[in-house]
């Protein structure tokens, strides 16, 4: 199974797909329904369960309340609304297909989970992690991940008979609450002291064994309270994640998580009934279309309701319209509790694979659609439907700097400009960023800087400098094109990641380009040469040669 995981992972990586899809395909291939290389999957299920425990433990370690606060209401309220609305739609589909009520409810909440692994990988590859839609996606995913825990406690109670569901739910909830109280008490008072004593030994091996032991101990202890082992591991991770030992614990546990996690996803693949899927391709296609359509509509509507513009809403909807890895975790709980049939499980897994594979293409189509809408009259009206708000102090500006994007780069630049009493205005389409800037007294405009009306509202025709801090190349390109129309003489400084994009931006009139990774390498080179005793003149000559590409 490990060999199959390696081969499947390599093929998935070559195809630029998430490696977990390779693990699933590998499991399907070697399963009793495939080549039959693995007949008895019972022995591997124990290792797969450890994979689930490690997965939930690292989720607790990495869970970021700061990131949730950064996105704000769209994460908490929007994420909760998504789970409830998508869950209701899924329950409706399950009932329409003639499934029993418990199975329909389980299916409904299974499809609410989107894939954190797939979305993070795509955002990193596209350099869009710090974009507005990237931040909204991460916030929504964090809230969804948090919903995994109550769902793992509540959903298994659906397997009890009708009149016993209420008492079973109360019993499960009270046991879970009792376990959490015990864990929080131990986590606040005992756990930091134990880890501190272990860390003082300065032994990497001892610290590693301690972290693994604590993880498995929490998982085993949770079962005495009638709570899933994975839930216990998550709470342990959450508590350790609030301590000073979080980073080292995460670094140590990740290899274990990845190894056992691979076995978990391969074992999931071995349970897929390929014969059932091939005989029910119409049903599979219908479920896939339903999931993508429902999640696309709901996820697109949520950012729009919370004040974000059309592009952010469209990309958020396209990027999150899939089933995630934690759906597999919930599905395994459903099978173990006897609520989900093997055929339903196979259908869910098949739909998950298809929806994950389509995600990169959906994001590309969303970008293309936005561009085409931007060029049409009706599409332009739709995109411009969201009203833009300008700071009254901007009207009288002249010879100022227009900063497009209110992230960390803009924060540093505005601090320096303010110190020198130089005028500026910031444009951003994230309402949370605009609220923060207004609170700090920074002149700002809410809107999409790639639109001519928004740039004109920043008095661009009278500005001296335009700075584009967007990580997304599309945003920079549209902003520069429209800025040159409004003010052909303005100096433009822009951020760029790829050499090919740099050539395009130079061709449309960008005066200076900044490559973040390249500038980091130059600064490291500067320090290295300084340590070898080179003069400032020599160092600057060498760095300029590197920057201009004249060094042989």
N, C-alpha and C positions, 0 to 999 in steps of 0.2 A: 504493500500500500504506500509506503514511503517512496519507493522507486517510481510508482505510478504518479505520485504527487510531484516529484521532481520533473518527470517527463511532461506531464500536463501543464505544470507551471511554466516550463521553458517555452512550450508552444504558445501558451497564452501571452507570455511576455513578448514573443516575436510578433504576435498579431496585435500588440499594443492593447491587450485586454487585461483586466484585473486577474492576478494569478489565482484567486480563489475560484474563478470560473474554470481554470485549468484543472484545479483539484476536483471540482464537481464532475467535469467531463471524464477525468481519469477514473473516478469511482464508478461512474456509469459504465465505462468500458470494461473494467475488470470484475464487475458485479455478476451475481448469478444470472441476471437478465441480459448480460453482455457476453463477454468471452468466458465467463465462469472461472476466472483465475482465483477468485475469493468466493468460497461457498459458505463458510461459517463466519458471519460478521459479529457474533456475540462477543468474541474475545476482544475485538478491536473497539467495541462500544465503551468499555471502561476507560480506555485511553482517550477516546473522543470526549467522554464526559469531563476528563481532566482538561481537555482543550477548551471546553465551554467555561469551566471554572477560571482558567487563566485569562480567557477573553474578557469575562466580566470583571475580573480583578483589575486588569489594565484599563478597562473602561472607567472604573472608579478612580484609579490613579490619575488618569488624564482628564477627567471631567473638570471643566473650567467654569466656575461661577462668574469669574471676571469677564469671560467671553460672552456669557449670557447677559450680563449687565451692560456690556458694550453695545449689543444689538437692541436690548430693551423689550418693549411691548410686543414687537413683531415676533420675537422668539417665544415668550411665555404665552401670550394670548393666541397668536397665530398658530404656534405649534400645537397647543391644546385643541383649538378649533379644527385643525387638520385631522388630528387623531379621531375626534368625535364624528366629523363629517364623512371622512373616508371610511371609518368603521361602519357607520350607518349604511353607506352605499354598498359596502361589501356584504353586510348582513342581508340587504335586499337582494343582491345577486344570488347569495347562497340559498335563500328561500325560494327564489325563482327557479333555481336548478333542482328544487325538490329535496334539499338536504334537511336533516334534523336541525332544530333550533340551536342546540349547543354547538354543532359543527359549523353552522352558518355564522354564529357569533365569533367563534374562534377564527374562521376565515376572514371575517370583516376586519378584525383587529390585526391579523397577520399582515394584511396588505397596507396597513398604515405606516409600517417601518420602511424608510428609504435607506439606501446604502451609504454609510459614512465613508467606507473604504473607497468605493468607486468615485464618489463625488470629490473627496479630498485628492485622490490621484489625478483626476481630470483638472481640477482647479490649479494644482501645482504644475502640471504639464503645460497648461495654457497661461501660466503667470497671472491668474485671476483670483488668487487666494485673498488678496487685500482689496479687491474691488467691492463695490456696494453689494452687487448680487452675491459675491462670494461670502461676504460677512453675513448676509441674510440667510443664505443656505446653511452655513455652519451653525448659526444660532438655532434655526429650526431643527437641524439634525441633533443638536445637543438635547433639546427638549424631548424629541422623540426617543433618544437613547434613555433618557430618564424615565420615560413611560414604560420601558421594558420591565422594570422591577415590579410595579403594581400589577401589570398584566400577567407576569409569571406567578404572582400570588393568587390573583382573582380567577383567571381563566380555567385552571385545572378543577376548580369547584363545580364547573358546568357538567362534569362527569357524574355528579350525584343525581339522585332521582328528584323529580319536580318539587315536592314539598320540603325536601331536605336542603335545597340550594341555599335558602336564606341562612339557616343555622350554620351550614358548612362555610358560607362566606364570612359570617361573623367570627366563627372559630379560627379560620385561616387568617383573617385580619388581626385578631387579637394576639394570636401567636406571633405573627410577623412584627407587630408593634412591640411585644415583649422582647423579642429577639433584638430589635433595633435599640431599645432602651439599654439592654445589657451591653450590646456592642459599643454604643456611644459612650457609656460609662467606662468600659474598659479602654476604649480608644482615647478618651480624653485624659485618663489618669495612669493607666498601666502601660499601654502600648508605647508611648514616647519614652518612658523610662527604660523599658526592655530594649528598644532599638538603640537608645543612647548607650547603654552598657555594652551592647554587642558592637556598636560602631567604635567604641573606645579601644577594642581589641585590635583595630586596624587590619582585620583579616577579610579580604574580599570573599574567600570561600565561606567563612562563617556567616557573613552578612547575607550572602546569596542563599545559603541553606535556611537561614532564619526567615527570610522573606517567603520562600517557598513553603516552609512549615507553617507560618502564620496564615498564609492563603488557604492551605488545605485544612488547617485546624478550624478556621472560620467556616469553611464549607461544610465540614463534618458536624460542627456544633450547631449550625443552622437547621440540620435535619432533625435534631432532638426537639426543635420547636415546630416541626412540621413545615419548615420553609425550605425552598429549593436551595441546593448547595451553591448554585450560581449566584443567587441573591445574597447569600452570606459572603461569598467572595467579593461581590461588588461593594458591599458595605465596608468590608475590610480595606479594600482599595481606596474607597472614598475617605476613610479615616487616615490611612497612611499618606494619602495624597495631600492632606492639609498640613503634614509635618515637614520638617527640613530634610527628611530622608527620602522624599518622594522621587526626586530625579534619579538617585542611585538605585532605588528599588525598581523603578521602571526600566532602567538600563539593564538590570540583572534579569528581570523576569521576561523581557521581550523575546529572547531566543527560545525559552520554554514555551511561551504563548504561541510563537510562530510554528514550532515543531508539532506541538499537540493540536494546534488549530488546523494545521494541514491535514492531520489524521481525522479531525472532526469533519471537515468539508469532504474529504474522500469518502468517509463512512456515510455521509449524507447521499453522496452520489451512488453508492452501492445499493441504497434502498429505493432508487427510482425504477419504476417499472416501465422500461422502454417500450414494451409491447403495448401497454395501455396508452401511452402517449401517441405512438404511431397510429393506433386504431382510433384515436379521438383527437386528430389534428384540428378539426373544426372547433371542438370545445376549447382546446388549448388556445387557438387563435382568438376566439371570442373573449376568453378571460383576459388574455394579454391586452387586447384592444380596450376592454373595459377598464382595466387597471390604469393604463397609460392615459386614457381620456379623462377619467375621474380625477386622478392625481394632477394632471396637467391643468385642468380647470381650477381646482381648489388651490394649488400652489401658486398659480398665476394671480388668482384673486386676492390672496392674503397680503402680499406686499402692496398691491394697489390700494386696498382698504386702509392700510397703515401709512399711506402718503407717499409711497415710492412711485417712480415713473414707469412708463410702459416697458422700457428695455429691461430694467431690473426685474419687473414682474414676469416678463416673458422668459428671460433666462432662468429665473428661479423655478418656474413651472417646468421648463424643459429639462433642467438638471436634476430634479428630484422625482421625476415620474418613473420610478422603478421600485422593486421590492428589495429590501436590504438583507444583510447577513444576520441581523438579529431576528428576522422573520424565520430563519432556519432554526434558531435556538428555540423560539416559541413553538414552531412546528414540531420539533422533537419532543417538547413537553406535551403537546397535544396528542401525539402518537402514543407516548408512554402512558398517558392517563386514559387512553381508549376513546377519546373524543373524535380524533381525526382518523378516517379510514386510510388505508395504504393508497388507494386510488386518488383520494383528495390530496394526500401528501405529495404524490407524484405530480399531480396537476399544479400544485403550488410551487414545487421546485422547478418544474419546466417553465412556468410563467416567470419565476424569478430570474432564471438564466436569460430568457429572451429579453426581459425588460432591462437587465443590467447591460447586455450587449448593445442595445439600441441607444443608450445614454449619450455616448460621444457624438453619434450622428444627430441626435435630437438637439444638442447644444449648437452644433454647426448649422443645422437648419434654422434654429431660432435666430442666430446671428444674421444669416442670409435673409430671413423674413423681415427682420428689423430694417436692414439696409433697403430692401425693396419697398417697404412701407414708407420709409423716409423720403423716397423719391416720388411718390404718388400724392395727389392732392388729398384724396380721402384718407390715406394712411398718415399723411402729415397732420391732418386735423385730429386724427385719433391719438397720435403721439403727443401733439401739443395740447391735448385736452386737459392735462394736469396743469393747473395754473402755477406760474413761477412767482416768487415773492422776492422783492429786492429791498436792500437796505437804503433808506433815504439818503444816507451819507455818501452813497456812491455817485449820485447825480452830479455833484460838484467836483468830482475828482478829475485830475489832469496830470499827465506825466507819471502815472502810477503803474504798479505791477498787478496784473491779473493772474491769480493763482488758481489753476483748475485742478481740483482735488484737495480735500481737507484732511489728508492723512498725516503720518509722522513727518514726512519731508516738508509739508506745508507748515507744520507746527514750528519746526526749526527755522524756516525761512521767515515766517511772520515775526518770530521773536527777534531776529537780527534786524529786520526792517523797522520794527517798532523802536528798537534801541537807537537807531539812526534817524528816527523821525521821518522815514520814507513812507509815502502813502501806498496802500495796496487794497485789494478786495479778493475774497476767496469765493469760488463757485463750487458747490457740491450738491449732489442729488440725494444724499442720505439725510433724511430729516433729523436723525439723532445727532449727526455731525453738526448740522446747522444750529440745532438747539444749543449744543455745547459752545459753539463759536459765539452765538448771540449772547449767551450767558457771560462769556468772557469779554464782551464788548468789541469783538472783531467784526469789521465790515464784511458782510457776506451776502450771497445770493443763493437761494434754493433753486436748483434747476440743472438741466443737462447741458454742460459746457459745449457739447458738440453742436448745439442748435444756434443759429444766427441770432435769434431774438434774445436768447439768454446772454450771449456775448455782447450784444449791443447794450443790454441792460447794465453791463459792467463798464460802460463807457469805453469800450475797447478802441474806438476811433481816436480817442485822446490819450490812450495808454502808451507807456514807453516800453514795457516788457510783458510778454506772455510766458508763463511757466506751466507746463503740462506735467503733472506728477502721476498721471494714471498709469497703472501697470498694464492695462489692456491696450494693445496696439490699435484696435479698431477705434477706441475712444480718442486716442491721440490723433489718428489720421483725420477723422471727421472734424475734430476741433481745429486743427491746423488749416485744413482746406477752407473752412468757413471764416476763420480769423484773417486769412490772407485776403479774402474778398472784402471784409469790413475795413481792414487797415493793412494795406500792402507793405507799409514801411516798418511795421512793428518788429522788434527783435523777438525771436521765439526760442525758448530753451525747453527741451522735451526729454523725458525718460524713455529709454528703449532697451529691450532685452536681446534681440537677435540681430545679427549683422545684416540679414536680408531686409528686415524691417527698417534698419538704419538707412539703407540705401534709398528706400521708398520715401522716408521722411525728409531726407536731404533733397530729393527730387521735387518735393512739394513746398520747399521753402523754410525748413527748420534751420536756424542759424547755428545752434549748438545742441549736441546730443550727449546725454549722460547714460553710460551703461553701468548699472550698479555693481555687477560682478567684476567688471573690468576695473572700475575705480578701486574696489577693494584690493584687487591684485596689485595695482600700482602703489597703493598706500603701504601694503606689506613689503613690496620691493623697496620702497623709500626707506623704511625702517631697517631692512636688512643691509642695504648699501651704507646707511649711516653708521651702523655697527662696525663696518669694515673700514671706516675712516675716510670715505669719500667726501669731498667738499659739497656744499649745497649747489654750487654751479654745475659740478659734474653730475650730481644726481638729477637735477632738473633737466640737463641735456639728454640723459639716458631715458628719463620718463617721457619727455616730449617726443623722442624718437619712437618709443613704443606707442604713444598715443597717435602719432601721425602715420605709423606703419612703415617708417623708413629704416628701421633697424634690420639688418640682414641676419 
